[in-house]
């Protein structure tokens, strides 16, 4: 499957470009707002927001097959004032939750339809807990983080956070890190068990965030500061700030594929040994021996 990168674009057309050599871009007449991969990696759900073009949907979701890198479905968002902002997918892949100015749209990924619309004024960022039970949603005016029960699609509690922007939850389930724009210009940690704030980390104006798979570090994009800060989640302190390109508004962490664990000696290919390898696999003993002979 291709790994996806998203870039805002104007003038149109614009594209989603897979981060893999020799893989083509996916074009459509819209401006990309946010992207979320399905848990199995088979599809990517890309929000679109387009005021001046005739794309379908102008405000909605493109579903991209990551094998063929083609748009296989489009999902229009019902109602008015539905410019989408962020999207997250439940860990079981059954539903995608898309935030918009006045609502949260629940998309059934089996049918690519919107069976549920949740009123949610000024909703912005969204992240779903690793067990799929709750979604954390940032919103402005009033500034808060709301906790959504995904079983009932109702809000259970709110947590005051100044100028919240995006949210990322550690793979082990707690805390959630909420980025904050000016004038708050920080990152706030929320204990997802008690739904209370536990730390505020001064970062400068903060936008997208991503957590490492081991939950040890949070990477935070700092917008016009043209940098990404690294937060140690054990101490909630900044351990590094990395200069990057102009306008760092989002960040993603890519897990590299496992290193090959093939044979290192022709003897390992004998007596059916070639059949025991899975990365890479071999057609027969000769194929296995040829692999060994071409090792650097």
C-alpha positions in Angstrom: 0.0 0.0 0.0 1.1 3.6 -0.5 1.8 6.0 2.3 0.0 9.3 1.8 1.1 12.9 2.1 -1.3 15.7 1.8 -0.7 19.3 0.6 -3.0 22.2 0.5 -3.3 23.6 -3.1 -4.2 26.7 -4.9 -4.9 27.1 -7.7 -6.5 23.8 -8.5 -6.2 21.0 -9.4 -4.4 19.5 -6.4 -3.2 16.1 -5.4 -2.5 13.5 -2.7 1.0 12.1 -3.3 1.9 8.7 -2.0 5.3 8.7 -0.2 6.7 5.8 -2.2 9.0 5.8 -5.3 7.3 5.4 -8.6 3.7 5.8 -7.3 1.6 8.4 -8.9 -0.4 11.2 -7.3 -4.2 11.2 -7.0 -5.8 14.3 -8.5 -9.1 16.0 -7.9 -10.5 19.5 -8.2 -10.6 20.4 -4.5 -8.5 21.6 -1.6 -7.4 18.9 0.8 -8.3 19.6 4.5 -7.3 16.5 6.3 -6.6 12.8 5.7 -7.0 9.6 7.8 -5.9 6.1 6.8 -8.1 3.1 7.6 -6.6 0.9 10.3 -5.9 -1.9 7.7 -4.3 0.6 5.4 -6.6 -0.3 2.5 -8.2 3.1 2.1 -7.5 6.7 3.0 -10.3 9.1 3.8 -9.5 12.7 2.6 -11.6 15.7 3.6 -12.2 18.3 0.8 -13.2 21.9 1.1 -13.7 23.8 -2.2 -15.5 27.2 -2.5 -14.7 28.0 -6.1 -14.8 24.8 -8.0 -17.4 22.3 -9.3 -16.0 19.2 -7.7 -18.2 16.5 -6.2 -18.4 16.8 -3.3 -17.4 20.4 -2.8 -17.5 19.7 0.9 -17.1 16.1 1.7 -14.8 13.1 1.7 -12.9 11.3 -1.0 -12.2 7.6 -0.4 -8.8 6.6 -2.0 -7.8 3.0 -2.6 -4.2 2.9 -1.4 -3.3 0.0 -3.7 -4.5 1.6 -7.0 -4.1 5.2 -5.7 -7.5 6.1 -7.2 -10.7 7.7 -5.8 -13.2 4.9 -5.4 -16.0 6.8 -3.6 -17.1 10.2 -2.6 -19.2 11.1 0.4 -21.1 14.3 0.4 -21.8 15.9 3.8 -25.4 16.9 4.3 -26.7 20.3 5.4 -25.3 23.8 5.3 -22.2 25.3 6.8 -20.5 21.9 6.5 -16.9 22.8 5.6 -14.9 19.8 7.0 -11.9 20.4 9.2 -10.6 17.1 10.6 -11.3 13.3 10.4 -10.6 10.3 12.5 -11.4 6.6 12.0 -12.4 4.1 14.8 -9.8 1.4 15.5 -12.1 -1.3 14.0 -12.4 0.7 10.8 -16.3 0.8 10.9 -16.8 4.5 11.2 -15.1 7.8 10.3 -15.9 10.9 12.3 -15.5 14.2 10.4 -15.7 17.5 12.2 -17.2 20.6 10.5 -18.1 24.1 11.6 -21.5 23.1 13.0 -21.5 19.3 13.2 -19.7 16.0 13.4 -20.6 13.6 10.6 -20.4 9.9 11.3 -19.5 8.0 8.1 -20.3 4.3 7.8 -17.2 3.1 6.0 -18.9 -0.1 4.7 -21.5 1.9 2.7 -19.7 5.3 2.6 -22.9 7.0 3.7 -23.6 9.4 6.6 -26.1 7.7 8.9 -25.6 10.2 11.8 -25.0 13.9 12.2 -24.1 15.2 15.7 -24.6 18.9 16.5 -21.3 20.3 17.5 -20.7 24.1 17.1 -17.3 25.1 16.0 -15.8 21.6 16.2 -12.2 21.4 15.0 -9.8 18.6 15.8 -10.8 15.1 16.6 -9.0 11.9 17.9 -10.4 8.6 18.9 -9.1 6.5 21.9 -7.3 3.3 21.1 -10.2 1.2 22.4 -12.7 3.1 20.2 -14.9 4.1 23.1 -14.5 7.8 23.0 -13.7 10.7 20.6 -12.0 13.8 21.9 -13.2 16.9 20.0 -11.7 20.4 20.2 -13.9 23.5 19.6 -13.8 27.2 19.9 -16.3 29.8 21.3 -16.4 28.5 23.9 -13.0 27.0 24.1 -13.2 23.4 25.2 -12.4 19.8 24.5 -15.6 17.6 24.5 -15.6 13.9 25.1 -17.9 11.9 22.7 -19.2 8.4 23.6 -19.0 6.6 20.2 -21.5 4.0 21.3 -24.3 6.5 21.7 -22.8 9.4 19.7 -23.5 11.8 22.6 -21.2 14.0 24.6 -20.4 13.0 28.1 -18.2 15.7 29.5 -16.3 18.9 28.5 -12.8 20.0 29.5 -11.9 23.7 29.4 -8.8 24.3 27.3 -7.9 27.8 25.9 -7.7 28.1 22.1 -7.7 24.4 21.4 -6.7 23.3 17.9 -5.9 19.6 17.1 -5.7 16.6 19.4 -3.6 13.4 19.5 -4.0 10.5 21.9 -1.1 8.2 22.9 -1.4 4.6 21.7 -1.6 3.4 25.3 -4.7 5.6 25.7 -3.6 8.4 28.0 -2.9 11.2 27.9 -4.4 13.2 25.0 -2.4 16.1 23.8 -4.3 19.2 22.7 -2.4 21.8 20.6 -3.3 25.4 21.2 -3.1 28.4 18.9 -2.4 32.1 19.7 -2.6 33.5 22.3 -2.5 30.3 24.3 0.4 28.9 22.2 1.0 25.7 24.1 0.1 22.0 24.3 -2.1 20.7 27.1 -2.1 17.1 28.3 -5.4 15.6 29.4 -5.7 12.4 31.5 -8.3 10.5 29.6 -9.2 8.4 32.7 -10.2 11.4 34.8 -10.7 13.9 31.9 -8.6 16.5 33.7 -5.7 18.5 32.5 -2.4 17.4 33.9 0.2 19.7 32.2 0.5 22.7 29.9 3.7 22.8 27.8 4.7 26.2 26.3 5.6 25.5 22.7 4.6 28.5 20.8 1.5 28.4 18.5 0.8 24.7 18.0 -1.0 23.0 15.2 -0.9 19.3 14.2 0.5 16.6 16.6 1.5 13.0 16.3 2.6 10.4 18.9 5.2 7.7 18.5 4.0 4.1 18.5 5.6 3.5 21.9 3.8 6.6 23.3 7.2 8.0 24.4 7.2 11.2 22.4 4.8 13.7 20.9 5.8 15.6 17.8 4.1 19.0 17.4 4.0 21.2 14.3 4.6 24.9 15.1 3.2 26.6 12.1 5.0 29.8 11.0 7.8 29.1 13.5 8.9 26.6 10.8 9.7 23.9 13.3 8.5 20.8 15.1 8.9 20.3 18.8 9.5 16.9 20.4 7.8 16.4 23.8 8.9 13.7 26.2 5.5 12.3 27.3 7.0 10.9 30.6 8.0 14.4 31.8 5.8 16.6 29.5 8.9 18.6 28.6 10.3 19.7 25.3 13.5 17.7 24.5 14.2 19.0 21.0 13.0 21.5 18.4 13.7 20.6 14.8 13.7 23.3 12.0 11.6 22.2 9.0 10.2 23.8 5.9 8.0 26.9 5.8 4.7 26.7 7.6 4.7 23.4 9.5 1.0 22.8 10.1 0.8 19.1 10.5 3.0 16.1 11.3 2.7 12.3 10.8 4.8 9.4 12.1 5.5 6.6 9.6 6.5 3.2 10.9 9.1 1.7 8.5 8.5 -1.8 7.2 10.4 -4.6 9.0 13.9 -5.3 7.9 14.3 -8.4 5.7 15.1 -11.5 7.8 16.1 -13.8 5.0 18.8 -16.5 4.8 22.5 -15.6 5.0 23.9 -18.9 4.0 23.0 -21.3 1.2 22.8 -24.1 3.8 19.7 -22.4 5.3 17.9 -23.0 2.0 18.4 -26.8 2.0 16.1 -29.5 3.2 13.0 -27.3 2.8 14.6 -24.5 4.8 13.6 -22.0 2.0 10.0 -22.5 2.9 10.4 -21.2 6.5 11.2 -17.6 5.4 8.5 -15.0 5.3 10.4 -11.8 4.6 11.3 -12.4 1.9 9.6 -15.5 0.6 11.0 -17.9 -2.0 9.5 -20.0 -4.8 12.0 -22.8 -4.4 15.5 -23.7 -3.1 17.2 -22.2 -6.1 15.4 -18.9 -5.6 16.6 -18.9 -2.0 20.2 -19.7 -2.9 20.2 -16.9 -5.5 19.0 -14.4 -2.9 22.0 -15.4 -0.6 24.4 -15.2 -3.5 23.3 -11.6 -4.2 23.6 -10.3 -0.7 26.0 -7.4 -0.3 
